[in-house]
């Protein structure tokens, strides 16, 4: 899933595509969520591929762990991460928020 596909765009006077403001849903904690400790080399996109079968859903894992810095695809080694058990409700809410 391309997280930018549901975002409305407009074209600037210079012909550049401009995305409107993106809104992200809150991801509730569930008993079925998985918790892991990161090791050297872990990345949100590879973890997303491992747990969801889709590396483009990395933003769900990152968003679920929003107390960490959001400026990198690589979480610090030794950090406990929450992996939401089912990304489908988050994707659906994301699409609704950004219609």
Jmol script that loads the backbone (N, CA, C; Angstrom):
load data "model"
ATOM      1  N   UNK A   1       0.842  -1.179   0.000  1.00  0.00           N
ATOM      2  CA  UNK A   1       0.000   0.000   0.000  1.00  0.00           C
ATOM      3  C   UNK A   1       0.883   1.238   0.000  1.00  0.00           C
ATOM      4  N   UNK A   2       0.662   2.114  -0.928  1.00  0.00           N
ATOM      5  CA  UNK A   2       1.366   3.381  -0.964  1.00  0.00           C
ATOM      6  C   UNK A   2       0.603   4.358  -0.085  1.00  0.00           C
ATOM      7  N   UNK A   3       1.216   4.796   1.009  1.00  0.00           N
ATOM      8  CA  UNK A   3       0.480   5.639   1.948  1.00  0.00           C
ATOM      9  C   UNK A   3       0.147   7.007   1.382  1.00  0.00           C
ATOM     10  N   UNK A   4       0.736   7.373   0.256  1.00  0.00           N
ATOM     11  CA  UNK A   4       0.415   8.660  -0.353  1.00  0.00           C
ATOM     12  C   UNK A   4      -0.710   8.558  -1.383  1.00  0.00           C
ATOM     13  N   UNK A   5      -1.132   7.345  -1.752  1.00  0.00           N
ATOM     14  CA  UNK A   5      -2.140   7.207  -2.807  1.00  0.00           C
ATOM     15  C   UNK A   5      -3.482   7.844  -2.461  1.00  0.00           C
ATOM     16  N   UNK A   6      -3.963   7.794  -1.202  1.00  0.00           N
ATOM     17  CA  UNK A   6      -5.266   8.438  -0.957  1.00  0.00           C
ATOM     18  C   UNK A   6      -5.178   9.937  -0.686  1.00  0.00           C
ATOM     19  N   UNK A   7      -3.988  10.501  -0.697  1.00  0.00           N
ATOM     20  CA  UNK A   7      -3.822  11.914  -0.363  1.00  0.00           C
ATOM     21  C   UNK A   7      -4.110  12.788  -1.585  1.00  0.00           C
ATOM     22  N   UNK A   8      -5.060  13.707  -1.461  1.00  0.00           N
ATOM     23  CA  UNK A   8      -5.333  14.621  -2.581  1.00  0.00           C
ATOM     24  C   UNK A   8      -4.105  15.490  -2.869  1.00  0.00           C
ATOM     25  N   UNK A   9      -3.911  15.786  -4.138  1.00  0.00           N
ATOM     26  CA  UNK A   9      -2.789  16.629  -4.546  1.00  0.00           C
ATOM     27  C   UNK A   9      -3.306  17.797  -5.375  1.00  0.00           C
ATOM     28  N   UNK A  10      -2.455  18.771  -5.526  1.00  0.00           N
ATOM     29  CA  UNK A  10      -2.721  19.855  -6.463  1.00  0.00           C
ATOM     30  C   UNK A  10      -1.404  20.162  -7.153  1.00  0.00           C
ATOM     31  N   UNK A  11      -1.471  20.903  -8.222  1.00  0.00           N
ATOM     32  CA  UNK A  11      -0.269  21.241  -8.980  1.00  0.00           C
ATOM     33  C   UNK A  11       0.049  22.711  -8.766  1.00  0.00           C
ATOM     34  N   UNK A  12       1.313  22.976  -8.448  1.00  0.00           N
ATOM     35  CA  UNK A  12       1.744  24.362  -8.229  1.00  0.00           C
ATOM     36  C   UNK A  12       1.863  25.079  -9.564  1.00  0.00           C
ATOM     37  N   UNK A  13       2.059  26.367  -9.502  1.00  0.00           N
ATOM     38  CA  UNK A  13       2.217  27.152 -10.728  1.00  0.00           C
ATOM     39  C   UNK A  13       3.472  26.737 -11.493  1.00  0.00           C
ATOM     40  N   UNK A  14       4.434  26.118 -10.790  1.00  0.00           N
ATOM     41  CA  UNK A  14       5.656  25.634 -11.435  1.00  0.00           C
ATOM     42  C   UNK A  14       5.484  24.218 -11.989  1.00  0.00           C
ATOM     43  N   UNK A  15       4.287  23.643 -11.814  1.00  0.00           N
ATOM     44  CA  UNK A  15       4.025  22.309 -12.333  1.00  0.00           C
ATOM     45  C   UNK A  15       4.409  21.174 -11.395  1.00  0.00           C
ATOM     46  N   UNK A  16       4.732  21.493 -10.138  1.00  0.00           N
ATOM     47  CA  UNK A  16       5.110  20.463  -9.170  1.00  0.00           C
ATOM     48  C   UNK A  16       3.875  19.939  -8.454  1.00  0.00           C
ATOM     49  N   UNK A  17       3.901  18.619  -8.127  1.00  0.00           N
ATOM     50  CA  UNK A  17       2.802  18.007  -7.383  1.00  0.00           C
ATOM     51  C   UNK A  17       2.964  18.362  -5.910  1.00  0.00           C
ATOM     52  N   UNK A  18       1.889  18.842  -5.285  1.00  0.00           N
ATOM     53  CA  UNK A  18       1.901  19.223  -3.876  1.00  0.00           C
ATOM     54  C   UNK A  18       0.854  18.385  -3.154  1.00  0.00           C
ATOM     55  N   UNK A  19       1.293  17.682  -2.096  1.00  0.00           N
ATOM     56  CA  UNK A  19       0.376  16.879  -1.296  1.00  0.00           C
ATOM     57  C   UNK A  19      -0.258  17.738  -0.209  1.00  0.00           C
ATOM     58  N   UNK A  20      -1.527  17.472   0.066  1.00  0.00           N
ATOM     59  CA  UNK A  20      -2.184  18.154   1.181  1.00  0.00           C
ATOM     60  C   UNK A  20      -1.661  17.573   2.493  1.00  0.00           C
ATOM     61  N   UNK A  21      -1.992  18.187   3.614  1.00  0.00           N
ATOM     62  CA  UNK A  21      -1.544  17.732   4.923  1.00  0.00           C
ATOM     63  C   UNK A  21      -2.028  16.310   5.182  1.00  0.00           C
ATOM     64  N   UNK A  22      -1.130  15.474   5.664  1.00  0.00           N
ATOM     65  CA  UNK A  22      -1.437  14.078   5.946  1.00  0.00           C
ATOM     66  C   UNK A  22      -1.802  13.935   7.418  1.00  0.00           C
ATOM     67  N   UNK A  23      -2.858  13.189   7.685  1.00  0.00           N
ATOM     68  CA  UNK A  23      -3.268  12.916   9.068  1.00  0.00           C
ATOM     69  C   UNK A  23      -3.068  11.441   9.337  1.00  0.00           C
ATOM     70  N   UNK A  24      -2.527  11.148  10.514  1.00  0.00           N
ATOM     71  CA  UNK A  24      -2.284   9.764  10.900  1.00  0.00           C
ATOM     72  C   UNK A  24      -3.174   9.384  12.079  1.00  0.00           C
ATOM     73  N   UNK A  25      -3.698   8.158  12.070  1.00  0.00           N
ATOM     74  CA  UNK A  25      -4.556   7.715  13.171  1.00  0.00           C
ATOM     75  C   UNK A  25      -3.748   7.317  14.397  1.00  0.00           C
ATOM     76  N   UNK A  26      -4.412   7.306  15.531  1.00  0.00           N
ATOM     77  CA  UNK A  26      -3.820   6.735  16.738  1.00  0.00           C
ATOM     78  C   UNK A  26      -3.946   5.223  16.610  1.00  0.00           C
ATOM     79  N   UNK A  27      -2.957   4.508  17.093  1.00  0.00           N
ATOM     80  CA  UNK A  27      -2.994   3.050  17.008  1.00  0.00           C
ATOM     81  C   UNK A  27      -3.172   2.511  18.421  1.00  0.00           C
ATOM     82  N   UNK A  28      -4.370   1.987  18.717  1.00  0.00           N
ATOM     83  CA  UNK A  28      -4.612   1.498  20.083  1.00  0.00           C
ATOM     84  C   UNK A  28      -3.777   0.257  20.391  1.00  0.00           C
ATOM     85  N   UNK A  29      -3.395   0.133  21.648  1.00  0.00           N
ATOM     86  CA  UNK A  29      -2.674  -1.060  22.086  1.00  0.00           C
ATOM     87  C   UNK A  29      -3.665  -2.209  22.213  1.00  0.00           C
ATOM     88  N   UNK A  30      -3.237  -3.380  21.754  1.00  0.00           N
ATOM     89  CA  UNK A  30      -4.054  -4.578  21.850  1.00  0.00           C
ATOM     90  C   UNK A  30      -3.243  -5.681  22.524  1.00  0.00           C
ATOM     91  N   UNK A  31      -3.927  -6.594  23.192  1.00  0.00           N
ATOM     92  CA  UNK A  31      -3.233  -7.716  23.818  1.00  0.00           C
ATOM     93  C   UNK A  31      -2.536  -8.580  22.775  1.00  0.00           C
ATOM     94  N   UNK A  32      -3.019  -8.552  21.547  1.00  0.00           N
ATOM     95  CA  UNK A  32      -2.442  -9.371  20.484  1.00  0.00           C
ATOM     96  C   UNK A  32      -1.210  -8.742  19.827  1.00  0.00           C
ATOM     97  N   UNK A  33      -0.854  -7.511  20.199  1.00  0.00           N
ATOM     98  CA  UNK A  33       0.344  -6.874  19.653  1.00  0.00           C
ATOM     99  C   UNK A  33       1.584  -7.674  20.034  1.00  0.00           C
ATOM    100  N   UNK A  34       2.595  -7.601  19.183  1.00  0.00           N
ATOM    101  CA  UNK A  34       3.868  -8.271  19.433  1.00  0.00           C
ATOM    102  C   UNK A  34       4.870  -7.231  19.909  1.00  0.00           C
ATOM    103  N   UNK A  35       5.703  -7.625  20.855  1.00  0.00           N
ATOM    104  CA  UNK A  35       6.763  -6.743  21.342  1.00  0.00           C
ATOM    105  C   UNK A  35       8.097  -7.423  21.085  1.00  0.00           C
ATOM    106  N   UNK A  36       9.034  -6.665  20.528  1.00  0.00           N
ATOM    107  CA  UNK A  36      10.359  -7.203  20.244  1.00  0.00           C
ATOM    108  C   UNK A  36      11.410  -6.226  20.759  1.00  0.00           C
ATOM    109  N   UNK A  37      12.611  -6.724  20.935  1.00  0.00           N
ATOM    110  CA  UNK A  37      13.761  -5.866  21.194  1.00  0.00           C
ATOM    111  C   UNK A  37      14.584  -5.824  19.922  1.00  0.00           C
ATOM    112  N   UNK A  38      14.923  -4.622  19.496  1.00  0.00           N
ATOM    113  CA  UNK A  38      15.663  -4.466  18.251  1.00  0.00           C
ATOM    114  C   UNK A  38      17.120  -4.868  18.418  1.00  0.00           C
ATOM    115  N   UNK A  39      17.697  -5.283  17.300  1.00  0.00           N
ATOM    116  CA  UNK A  39      19.124  -5.603  17.248  1.00  0.00           C
ATOM    117  C   UNK A  39      19.751  -4.750  16.155  1.00  0.00           C
ATOM    118  N   UNK A  40      21.059  -4.770  16.079  1.00  0.00           N
ATOM    119  CA  UNK A  40      21.758  -4.015  15.042  1.00  0.00           C
ATOM    120  C   UNK A  40      21.281  -4.496  13.678  1.00  0.00           C
ATOM    121  N   UNK A  41      20.924  -3.575  12.830  1.00  0.00           N
ATOM    122  CA  UNK A  41      20.473  -3.904  11.480  1.00  0.00           C
ATOM    123  C   UNK A  41      18.965  -3.924  11.317  1.00  0.00           C
ATOM    124  N   UNK A  42      18.202  -3.897  12.416  1.00  0.00           N
ATOM    125  CA  UNK A  42      16.743  -3.853  12.286  1.00  0.00           C
ATOM    126  C   UNK A  42      16.328  -2.512  11.695  1.00  0.00           C
ATOM    127  N   UNK A  43      15.346  -2.586  10.807  1.00  0.00           N
ATOM    128  CA  UNK A  43      14.780  -1.389  10.189  1.00  0.00           C
ATOM    129  C   UNK A  43      13.274  -1.541  10.177  1.00  0.00           C
ATOM    130  N   UNK A  44      12.563  -0.422  10.216  1.00  0.00           N
ATOM    131  CA  UNK A  44      11.107  -0.480  10.209  1.00  0.00           C
ATOM    132  C   UNK A  44      10.574  -1.185   8.961  1.00  0.00           C
ATOM    133  N   UNK A  45      11.182  -0.923   7.807  1.00  0.00           N
ATOM    134  CA  UNK A  45      10.678  -1.542   6.576  1.00  0.00           C
ATOM    135  C   UNK A  45      10.916  -3.050   6.544  1.00  0.00           C
ATOM    136  N   UNK A  46      12.051  -3.516   7.036  1.00  0.00           N
ATOM    137  CA  UNK A  46      12.294  -4.963   7.048  1.00  0.00           C
ATOM    138  C   UNK A  46      11.438  -5.659   8.107  1.00  0.00           C
ATOM    139  N   UNK A  47      11.201  -4.983   9.230  1.00  0.00           N
ATOM    140  CA  UNK A  47      10.304  -5.544  10.248  1.00  0.00           C
ATOM    141  C   UNK A  47       8.876  -5.614   9.711  1.00  0.00           C
ATOM    142  N   UNK A  48       8.466  -4.601   8.969  1.00  0.00           N
ATOM    143  CA  UNK A  48       7.141  -4.594   8.365  1.00  0.00           C
ATOM    144  C   UNK A  48       7.005  -5.731   7.355  1.00  0.00           C
ATOM    145  N   UNK A  49       8.025  -5.965   6.578  1.00  0.00           N
ATOM    146  CA  UNK A  49       8.013  -7.091   5.634  1.00  0.00           C
ATOM    147  C   UNK A  49       7.901  -8.417   6.387  1.00  0.00           C
ATOM    148  N   UNK A  50       8.648  -8.524   7.476  1.00  0.00           N
ATOM    149  CA  UNK A  50       8.655  -9.755   8.282  1.00  0.00           C
ATOM    150  C   UNK A  50       7.289 -10.018   8.924  1.00  0.00           C
ATOM    151  N   UNK A  51       6.672  -9.006   9.512  1.00  0.00           N
ATOM    152  CA  UNK A  51       5.429  -9.195  10.258  1.00  0.00           C
ATOM    153  C   UNK A  51       4.159  -9.059   9.413  1.00  0.00           C
ATOM    154  N   UNK A  52       4.200  -8.216   8.360  1.00  0.00           N
ATOM    155  CA  UNK A  52       3.003  -7.960   7.556  1.00  0.00           C
ATOM    156  C   UNK A  52       3.112  -8.466   6.121  1.00  0.00           C
ATOM    157  N   UNK A  53       4.329  -8.818   5.706  1.00  0.00           N
ATOM    158  CA  UNK A  53       4.521  -9.224   4.317  1.00  0.00           C
ATOM    159  C   UNK A  53       4.499  -8.060   3.346  1.00  0.00           C
ATOM    160  N   UNK A  54       4.701  -6.839   3.852  1.00  0.00           N
ATOM    161  CA  UNK A  54       4.651  -5.635   3.024  1.00  0.00           C
ATOM    162  C   UNK A  54       5.545  -4.568   3.642  1.00  0.00           C
ATOM    163  N   UNK A  55       6.668  -4.306   3.009  1.00  0.00           N
ATOM    164  CA  UNK A  55       7.625  -3.341   3.573  1.00  0.00           C
ATOM    165  C   UNK A  55       7.103  -1.911   3.546  1.00  0.00           C
ATOM    166  N   UNK A  56       6.102  -1.620   2.694  1.00  0.00           N
ATOM    167  CA  UNK A  56       5.592  -0.245   2.622  1.00  0.00           C
ATOM    168  C   UNK A  56       4.758   0.135   3.842  1.00  0.00           C
ATOM    169  N   UNK A  57       4.452  -0.825   4.701  1.00  0.00           N
ATOM    170  CA  UNK A  57       3.681  -0.530   5.912  1.00  0.00           C
ATOM    171  C   UNK A  57       4.574  -0.191   7.101  1.00  0.00           C
ATOM    172  N   UNK A  58       5.828   0.152   6.843  1.00  0.00           N
ATOM    173  CA  UNK A  58       6.789   0.494   7.896  1.00  0.00           C
ATOM    174  C   UNK A  58       6.265   1.620   8.783  1.00  0.00           C
ATOM    175  N   UNK A  59       5.514   2.532   8.200  1.00  0.00           N
ATOM    176  CA  UNK A  59       5.032   3.704   8.937  1.00  0.00           C
ATOM    177  C   UNK A  59       4.094   3.314  10.070  1.00  0.00           C
ATOM    178  N   UNK A  60       3.428   2.164   9.972  1.00  0.00           N
ATOM    179  CA  UNK A  60       2.538   1.720  11.048  1.00  0.00           C
ATOM    180  C   UNK A  60       3.359   1.357  12.284  1.00  0.00           C
ATOM    181  N   UNK A  61       4.456   0.651  12.082  1.00  0.00           N
ATOM    182  CA  UNK A  61       5.328   0.297  13.216  1.00  0.00           C
ATOM    183  C   UNK A  61       5.956   1.556  13.794  1.00  0.00           C
ATOM    184  N   UNK A  62       6.402   2.445  12.937  1.00  0.00           N
ATOM    185  CA  UNK A  62       6.995   3.695  13.406  1.00  0.00           C
ATOM    186  C   UNK A  62       5.985   4.516  14.202  1.00  0.00           C
ATOM    187  N   UNK A  63       4.773   4.634  13.680  1.00  0.00           N
ATOM    188  CA  UNK A  63       3.720   5.401  14.343  1.00  0.00           C
ATOM    189  C   UNK A  63       3.317   4.774  15.673  1.00  0.00           C
ATOM    190  N   UNK A  64       3.308   3.450  15.741  1.00  0.00           N
ATOM    191  CA  UNK A  64       2.960   2.758  16.984  1.00  0.00           C
ATOM    192  C   UNK A  64       4.003   2.996  18.071  1.00  0.00           C
ATOM    193  N   UNK A  65       5.186   3.414  17.669  1.00  0.00           N
ATOM    194  CA  UNK A  65       6.290   3.669  18.599  1.00  0.00           C
ATOM    195  C   UNK A  65       6.698   5.137  18.511  1.00  0.00           C
ATOM    196  N   UNK A  66       5.710   6.019  18.595  1.00  0.00           N
ATOM    197  CA  UNK A  66       5.947   7.445  18.362  1.00  0.00           C
ATOM    198  C   UNK A  66       6.735   8.149  19.459  1.00  0.00           C
ATOM    199  N   UNK A  67       7.084   7.444  20.516  1.00  0.00           N
ATOM    200  CA  UNK A  67       7.958   8.062  21.515  1.00  0.00           C
ATOM    201  C   UNK A  67       9.407   8.042  21.040  1.00  0.00           C
ATOM    202  N   UNK A  68       9.688   7.259  20.006  1.00  0.00           N
ATOM    203  CA  UNK A  68      11.030   7.238  19.415  1.00  0.00           C
ATOM    204  C   UNK A  68      11.124   8.347  18.372  1.00  0.00           C
ATOM    205  N   UNK A  69      12.356   8.765  18.069  1.00  0.00           N
ATOM    206  CA  UNK A  69      12.559   9.773  17.036  1.00  0.00           C
ATOM    207  C   UNK A  69      12.010   9.240  15.720  1.00  0.00           C
ATOM    208  N   UNK A  70      11.343  10.092  14.983  1.00  0.00           N
ATOM    209  CA  UNK A  70      10.693   9.693  13.736  1.00  0.00           C
ATOM    210  C   UNK A  70      11.489  10.112  12.499  1.00  0.00           C
ATOM    211  N   UNK A  71      12.787  10.315  12.660  1.00  0.00           N
ATOM    212  CA  UNK A  71      13.586  10.809  11.548  1.00  0.00           C
ATOM    213  C   UNK A  71      14.465   9.745  10.899  1.00  0.00           C
ATOM    214  N   UNK A  72      14.180   8.477  11.154  1.00  0.00           N
ATOM    215  CA  UNK A  72      15.016   7.415  10.625  1.00  0.00           C
ATOM    216  C   UNK A  72      14.206   6.142  10.459  1.00  0.00           C
ATOM    217  N   UNK A  73      14.599   5.310   9.505  1.00  0.00           N
ATOM    218  CA  UNK A  73      13.994   3.990   9.342  1.00  0.00           C
ATOM    219  C   UNK A  73      14.619   2.966  10.283  1.00  0.00           C
ATOM    220  N   UNK A  74      15.646   3.378  11.009  1.00  0.00           N
ATOM    221  CA  UNK A  74      16.391   2.461  11.875  1.00  0.00           C
ATOM    222  C   UNK A  74      16.162   2.814  13.338  1.00  0.00           C
ATOM    223  N   UNK A  75      15.439   1.963  14.077  1.00  0.00           N
ATOM    224  CA  UNK A  75      15.283   2.212  15.511  1.00  0.00           C
ATOM    225  C   UNK A  75      16.587   1.884  16.241  1.00  0.00           C
ATOM    226  N   UNK A  76      16.837   2.510  17.370  1.00  0.00           N
ATOM    227  CA  UNK A  76      18.067   2.228  18.109  1.00  0.00           C
ATOM    228  C   UNK A  76      18.114   0.765  18.566  1.00  0.00           C
ATOM    229  N   UNK A  77      19.272   0.104  18.455  1.00  0.00           N
ATOM    230  CA  UNK A  77      19.402  -1.275  18.936  1.00  0.00           C
ATOM    231  C   UNK A  77      19.067  -1.358  20.427  1.00  0.00           C
ATOM    232  N   UNK A  78      18.412  -2.431  20.820  1.00  0.00           N
ATOM    233  CA  UNK A  78      18.054  -2.645  22.219  1.00  0.00           C
ATOM    234  C   UNK A  78      16.761  -1.988  22.633  1.00  0.00           C
ATOM    235  N   UNK A  79      16.062  -1.362  21.697  1.00  0.00           N
ATOM    236  CA  UNK A  79      14.798  -0.696  21.984  1.00  0.00           C
ATOM    237  C   UNK A  79      13.649  -1.693  21.894  1.00  0.00           C
ATOM    238  N   UNK A  80      12.714  -1.598  22.828  1.00  0.00           N
ATOM    239  CA  UNK A  80      11.527  -2.432  22.728  1.00  0.00           C
ATOM    240  C   UNK A  80      10.544  -1.760  21.769  1.00  0.00           C
ATOM    241  N   UNK A  81      10.119  -2.495  20.757  1.00  0.00           N
ATOM    242  CA  UNK A  81       9.161  -1.986  19.786  1.00  0.00           C
ATOM    243  C   UNK A  81       7.847  -2.742  19.899  1.00  0.00           C
ATOM    244  N   UNK A  82       6.784  -2.009  19.699  1.00  0.00           N
ATOM    245  CA  UNK A  82       5.461  -2.636  19.602  1.00  0.00           C
ATOM    246  C   UNK A  82       5.129  -2.801  18.131  1.00  0.00           C
ATOM    247  N   UNK A  83       4.766  -4.010  17.756  1.00  0.00           N
ATOM    248  CA  UNK A  83       4.341  -4.303  16.399  1.00  0.00           C
ATOM    249  C   UNK A  83       2.828  -4.557  16.465  1.00  0.00           C
ATOM    250  N   UNK A  84       2.011  -3.617  15.961  1.00  0.00           N
ATOM    251  CA  UNK A  84       0.567  -3.847  15.989  1.00  0.00           C
ATOM    252  C   UNK A  84       0.216  -5.149  15.277  1.00  0.00           C
ATOM    253  N   UNK A  85      -0.689  -5.906  15.872  1.00  0.00           N
ATOM    254  CA  UNK A  85      -0.987  -7.241  15.359  1.00  0.00           C
ATOM    255  C   UNK A  85      -1.674  -7.232  14.002  1.00  0.00           C
ATOM    256  N   UNK A  86      -2.519  -6.254  13.739  1.00  0.00           N
ATOM    257  CA  UNK A  86      -3.258  -6.209  12.481  1.00  0.00           C
ATOM    258  C   UNK A  86      -3.214  -4.787  11.933  1.00  0.00           C
ATOM    259  N   UNK A  87      -2.545  -4.581  10.797  1.00  0.00           N
ATOM    260  CA  UNK A  87      -2.456  -3.224  10.255  1.00  0.00           C
ATOM    261  C   UNK A  87      -3.726  -2.758   9.544  1.00  0.00           C
ATOM    262  N   UNK A  88      -4.655  -3.660   9.265  1.00  0.00           N
ATOM    263  CA  UNK A  88      -5.841  -3.312   8.471  1.00  0.00           C
ATOM    264  C   UNK A  88      -6.672  -2.170   9.060  1.00  0.00           C
ATOM    265  N   UNK A  89      -7.013  -2.183  10.369  1.00  0.00           N
ATOM    266  CA  UNK A  89      -7.797  -1.060  10.903  1.00  0.00           C
ATOM    267  C   UNK A  89      -7.059   0.282  10.804  1.00  0.00           C
ATOM    268  N   UNK A  90      -5.753   0.253  10.977  1.00  0.00           N
ATOM    269  CA  UNK A  90      -4.967   1.490  10.878  1.00  0.00           C
ATOM    270  C   UNK A  90      -4.984   2.013   9.452  1.00  0.00           C
ATOM    271  N   UNK A  91      -4.845   1.123   8.481  1.00  0.00           N
ATOM    272  CA  UNK A  91      -4.880   1.530   7.076  1.00  0.00           C
ATOM    273  C   UNK A  91      -6.252   2.115   6.735  1.00  0.00           C
ATOM    274  N   UNK A  92      -7.316   1.457   7.168  1.00  0.00           N
ATOM    275  CA  UNK A  92      -8.668   1.939   6.894  1.00  0.00           C
ATOM    276  C   UNK A  92      -8.908   3.322   7.511  1.00  0.00           C
ATOM    277  N   UNK A  93      -8.466   3.503   8.751  1.00  0.00           N
ATOM    278  CA  UNK A  93      -8.658   4.804   9.407  1.00  0.00           C
ATOM    279  C   UNK A  93      -7.815   5.879   8.734  1.00  0.00           C
ATOM    280  N   UNK A  94      -6.603   5.518   8.333  1.00  0.00           N
ATOM    281  CA  UNK A  94      -5.723   6.444   7.627  1.00  0.00           C
ATOM    282  C   UNK A  94      -6.393   6.935   6.328  1.00  0.00           C
ATOM    283  N   UNK A  95      -6.983   6.002   5.593  1.00  0.00           N
ATOM    284  CA  UNK A  95      -7.645   6.362   4.349  1.00  0.00           C
ATOM    285  C   UNK A  95      -8.857   7.262   4.599  1.00  0.00           C
ATOM    286  N   UNK A  96      -9.606   6.988   5.672  1.00  0.00           N
ATOM    287  CA  UNK A  96     -10.749   7.846   6.006  1.00  0.00           C
ATOM    288  C   UNK A  96     -10.314   9.261   6.399  1.00  0.00           C
ATOM    289  N   UNK A  97      -9.261   9.346   7.183  1.00  0.00           N
ATOM    290  CA  UNK A  97      -8.771  10.658   7.617  1.00  0.00           C
ATOM    291  C   UNK A  97      -8.242  11.506   6.464  1.00  0.00           C
ATOM    292  N   UNK A  98      -7.808  10.848   5.389  1.00  0.00           N
ATOM    293  CA  UNK A  98      -7.152  11.564   4.315  1.00  0.00           C
ATOM    294  C   UNK A  98      -7.927  11.525   2.997  1.00  0.00           C
ATOM    295  N   UNK A  99      -9.248  11.380   3.096  1.00  0.00           N
ATOM    296  CA  UNK A  99     -10.083  11.395   1.889  1.00  0.00           C
ATOM    297  C   UNK A  99     -10.057  12.752   1.232  1.00  0.00           C
TER     298      UNK A  99
END
end "model"
wireframe off; spacefill off
backbone 0.3
color backbone group
